[in-house]
Amino acid sequence: GGEDSISSITDIPSFPRVNKFTLVRQPIQYLHDTDPNPRTLRRHTKIVQMWLGLLVGASFALAFLIDQVKGLGDVAKRQVSKAAGFCCSPEETVMFQTYCNLNGEQMKRIKRFTSWKWGWRMFSSWASVAKVKEDYFNSNCRTAQSETVIMQRPVQQTRNGENVMTRDAEVSVFTIRIMEHLITKTKELLSTGKFKKRNGGPGKMSSEHKAKIVVKLSGDAGGGSTKLNANLCNVANPQGQEHQLVCGEFSGIKDTNENLHRAFFYEGSTTKADMENVLQRRVLVLTMRLGRKQDQLQVIAVVNTGDDHNESEPSPLPSYTKGKQTTTVTTETSDENDMGIGALDVAKVADYKVVADGNKFVGVSFFDTEDECLATVKFREPLDKVGDNQISIWQYMVIGALSADMEFFSILTGHQGASATWPCIYNLAKLSDVKKMWEGTGALPSFIARTADNIRQSWQEYKTRYCDKDPSERTSAARAHVTKNHSHSIAMEPCCYFPMDSVIPAVMHVRLGVARSLLDFDFDFYGKVAELAKDGNHDESRHAIEETIQHLEIYLEELDFAQADVLESLEGRDKQEQSLLDRMGAARKVAEAESLAQETREKWRVILEGLEREYEILVHGDADETQDDKLLKKQMLEQSCMVKNTIDELQRIHKKYSCFSQVIIVETLKKFNVDLQVYFNGVIIGPHCMILAENAEKIQQHLYDEMMKKVKEPSLREAMKKYRDKMVTIYKIWYELCKIMMSTKEQDDAAIQKFEDNIKELRRQIHNLIVVDPPLSGDKNPLKLPTKLKWFTLLSDVLVNTLKLWRCIGDVAEESIESFHPRRNKMSKRYCQVRGKRRNELIMKALQFESASWIIESKLCVTP
């Protein structure tokens, strides 16, 4: 039932409760006081008695009805509840459970409560609920499988620069085919009218293509698990969690290159094949509509296996002409073809026809020029022949976008990471080139782009020059030489190969890194101003703390020397004691030897007694001195620890006295909703980057005003004014860049050119702030030019070229996979009582089920 049914249940009066009747007592008292006429009083009394009788009778009748319902069987209870509108269908029960994020045990408690309170079941049985979920999963996730894989757990030790794998671990890996997600989601969007055309992206469309389908494949490790997700970007909200579909997941182990190979990218893996086919633009989606209103729809996917495939301009199938003859099933189909997925050489296809089987259409057959059937791809569900059977078939070109952070992409391609000689994963740029990115004010730095071919060639170079060598030759120096001069920092086998124009730079991580650097400018500059400022008591306190720290460091150094002397003395005593024990043992053996003469043995017994007396004096006669030495050693260790802790605490206090600017900055950021916890670990996350950029002018002005209250020196006040003006200009440019990077709308040529100009201007302004005209000159200047790889990604031509190709990068960026981590962990709490492989299966099924269109619609309806 709905809200009306629930409210009617809660408003049912029971017989013992008579507080509602007090509403009629006030008029009686009022009439009695103001109208002394007894006839009027009797008339009102009769009316009240009549209503009281009706209410009491209704209460008895309702109580009797409830008792009768309680005495009925389950079937009768169900019928009575349904007739009264108090019973939810299995689908409504599922929607209630999903919306309230409840597990099965919590739903059972609610069911028991409703049964005890009102005598009927408000929700459907759990068998019917489970059947609804299972039917959906079997219909939309037929390729789902969960298997146990032996993976390698790395430790921190390294050998020749490589991780040492110490032991194997059994890990549960869950996978669903990317192609199945593509088919089911395309059908859902087209049938509901929510499909949104998109023009950008690589791959030139021909006249036979109706539109592009953009599939974003994203991967990341976080929240204790590694995930591969897919979602279609042809929607109004491409970054929404309702469009995230899991293609692969494993948890509890590091996402190393080796483990990714074992989980998803082994030889013969469908995940690897689907990922390469989508990213290489080999996939075509065919949609068949049937009927005069074209209201019946089925979708199949065709993979082009031809060797002459052109990634820049994929070949389409011939156009379908309405009114073609249908055909019957002429060839056997594989299990894959039964799921709506087919593989054939598109260049050989001359014609294709709809396959009829009785009164149903079951698939599509493809024929060559000699009318030989190349393949038959069946629909996932057959279509009924209705009316005049008007058939329309359209084909869509599928383009893939690979979105991941820099670390995951490095693992995927076998790259060594951001600290390598060739640190950039998008271009062939050396570390020295990254440090030169601030030079010049003209065009953005441009380098040779990495491609699938040169990545494959780099891996072959590394394999030949290092992996295939004799183990004695595989040294750390040899490995460094190969990665530096031959393999361009590729040191592991790539998980799969794909065109680099399908790779989306880590836009979100670029925003986070740049925003953190701009914030560091504030901390560094105002911290230096606070250090240079003369602030009375604070200045004296700083000098006193500095002198105390200096004295304590000298004392700590003396303690270290004295402790070394005591240790040396104790070690010498231990050596002397061991020497005496050795001599005593040798003398005892000689004195007890029966082969020697009695006189000789007596002589060695005398020597043994002398050694024993010497040992007794060393150990026991001088015991007090030994204990004092050990006590002294213990005291010195304690004093060293205390002095070190005192120095650390004084340094913390010194930083507090010398950096009052830090308190001002933190309070200012909190005032403008940039919380301290957000960048406590050194990284700004979420919408705080945009908040920081949007309110930058107010933040900088507030910082300036608060610092002016503390700093009185004219030169420092002038420097702060200069810094404020420059940072306001920098933040304005940065805000415009952020809006383009986060936008999900396609950009025109003018907007893209403005984006490129803003990057150049940002580089010029920061170079001017730090190098050309710094607010604090000379040794006083605390600002340094950033040399992080995220800055290099922004200031090189990577982002600009990606925006020119895709026309929009906000909808294909990595935000959705980053937001998926807390969603998955929240779902895992439902099944905290389950362990192992079964728990992983339940979590993945629940995540897939929450992406169902009717579940999403129900959430939108009840969400205010």
Phi, psi and omega in degrees: 000175179257202183293325181297319180294318181294317180295325179294329178292314183290339182267004181291122179280149174249159188297313185294338184273115183241015182292335178292336182286345180293346179296333183266356181285325182298313178298327179297311179298322181294315180294323181294327183277326188259337181236099184284000182291118182293332180293318178296320180295317180296322181296315179293325179295319178297322179295317180296318179297322179296315179293324176297319179296319179296317180294319179295317178297319179295324179294317177298318181295318180293319178298319178296319179297318179296319178297321179294319180295322178297329181278351180282166175282179182297319182295315180294319176302317181298318181293317179296317180295320180294318180296325180280351180080019183260004186245133178270145173288166177303321179295320179292325177296318178297317180297320178298315180296317182292316182294322181273358179055054182251147174269178184297322181295320179294322177295323178295324178295319177296320178298315179296324179294313180296325178292321180286324186283314188242352175086005176223165181266120179283331186246160181289164179293154184288338175294318179290325177295315179297325179293322177299315180293316182294321178297318179295316182294319179291332180280324187251349183225056184289335183269006181294137176209148178233126183220158179266126183239139175277116179244170182251130180262111182280156174242181187280340180294149178232153176221118183057034178081004182246151176292140177265117179277119189264322184207158178272155179219139177275124184232137177275123182245127180250133181221148170223141184294138178296322181296326179292318175300319180300316182292309185293321181287323177297315178299319180296315182291320181289321182288330180267356180074019181261005179289131182242124181291147180223132187260335185283177177106161180288164179093120181270129180278148174257179182292336180286339180279132178280321181192174176260140171251117182263118179251117178267120175255120184231147179221147179192157175245127180183155180067022178087005181215159177249132188230145167240120183240160175223144172205146178277134182267004180274051180223170182288328181236078187293340179268002182291146181291339180291346180259000181279124181237127183281128175256336179194147181200138168213155187222162174085010181207156185291144180273067177279168178299318180297317181291324175296321176299316183289329184276312190237331194243034175283169181295127181088005180289131176290330177297315178296315181296314180296319181296315179294319181297318180291314182290330178275003176061044177265357189258136172239138177252127178251129178247132179245124176248142186229145177101164182296324178269001180054043185265349174262135187221136170221153186230138172229162179237138180238129179257126179279114181262007183293146179285339182267024181295136180250114182293329182285330181216080183299143182283134176269170170279162175299154179292147179268129180263128180296147179089008179294155175289142173272167181229168176260171181292117184251342180227155175286148180248148178279173177299324179294317179295330178293341179265012177086018182237126179231156180228127180197169177274109185298328182295337181272351183281122176255335183199158173213146185228156176282137182266127179252142177222094184071235180262025181225151169263126189245349181174197181227134176251141182247136185235152176267190183293336180264016178062028174269135182286121178277320180194155174234123181250121182272149173290153176293330175221131182292158178253140178279141174285122181224147173056226182272004175055045176290124185245134174231131178236126178239151178240139182241139176272130182259125175240140182254147175235123180264117184237124179198162175286172187294323181294313181294322179293326176296317178296321183294324183263000181079019182277151184283339178119183188290343181265009183282172178296322175250082192285335186282133180268356179254328182233161174271074180242135178278169179297326177294327177292325179296321181287343180265011186291343181271354181283139178083158180233010183268233183294157179289148180301137181232138181224169177292126182284146172289143178230169178298324181292312182285337172291317177296319179294320179297320178294321178296322177297315180294319181296319183287317188273347181228304186296321183277000181282166175296143181307328179292337181269349182274073179264169179296321180293320179295320179295316179297322179295318181293313182293331182280321190252346187230316188259003178053044177068018170269115186232009177217158180290126178300144181291323177200168183242139184203156177293139184287345176286352175269357181270130178260122177303154182287079187296317182296318180290331173296315179298318180296315182294317180293317179298321178294321179294318178297323177291325176296328175304316180296314181296318182291314184293306182291333173296319177293322177298316179296326179291324181278342184286146175261107189239041170067241184301324180297322181294317178294320180296320179298314181295321179295318179294320179298318178295319179297316178299321180295316179297319180293324178294322176295316179297321178296322179294319177296321177298321180295318179295315181296321179295323178296320178296315180297318179297321179295320179296316179294322178294322177296318178297319179296322179294318179296320179296318179294324179295317177297320178298320179295317180293322178297320179296318179294319180294323179295319178297320180292318182293335181261001181287121182283342181285346181270161179289157182296323180295320179292321180292323177297321179299319180285335175292323177296316178298319180296320178296322177296319177294322179294319177297319178296320178292323179294319178295319181295318186272311188257324182292331181248030188294322182299317180296321180295315179296323178297319179297317179293321177295320178298319179299316180297317180296321179296320178297317179296317179296321179298316179296318180295318180295318179297316178297321179295318178298316179299317180293319178294323177295321176297317178294320178299319178296323178294319180288325184273345184238057172295342178295328180297319178297319180296316181296315181297315180295323179294317179295321177296323181298328180256029171066026169254097191285151179297323182296337182292321181246023179297324180267013176094002183228136173267133182233172174066207182282003185292335175298315179290324177297318179297317181287322183291322182258022186299318182296318178292320180296314180296322179293320180292320175300316180298315181296318181290322179290328178296334178287336183263328187256130183246345182292130182300321182294320179290324178295322177292322178295321179294322178296318179296318179295318180301313182297319180292319181291325176299317178296317180297316182293326177298316178294317181297324179296320178295322177295318181297322181297320179290319182292333181264349184290142176257013177260147179290137184261144177273178183297323181294319179293322179293319177295322177295323177298316179294318179296323179293325177296316178298318181292323177297317178298318181294318183293319180290321177297322177293321181295322190261325188249307189287306186222069182286149178297322175246118187265167175069217181291343180284344183288114182269353187275139178234147178291129179293142178233021179287156181294332178293323174295320179296322177297323179287315188275345173278186184270013184294307182295320181296314180295323177295318179294323178295325182281314185268344182067350180196132180239356179288330182274345180247011179283180190267013182300320187295320180290328177292323179283346181285335182301307179296330178295318179293318180293326176295320179293325182295336179292336177297327187245039182291342180272355179257151182230159169070215186298322181297320179296317179298320179297315181296319179297314182294320178296319179296321179295319178294320183293326180291343178273002177296142185297320183286335173289318179297317180297321179295323177295320180294329182288323185264348180280127180291000000 
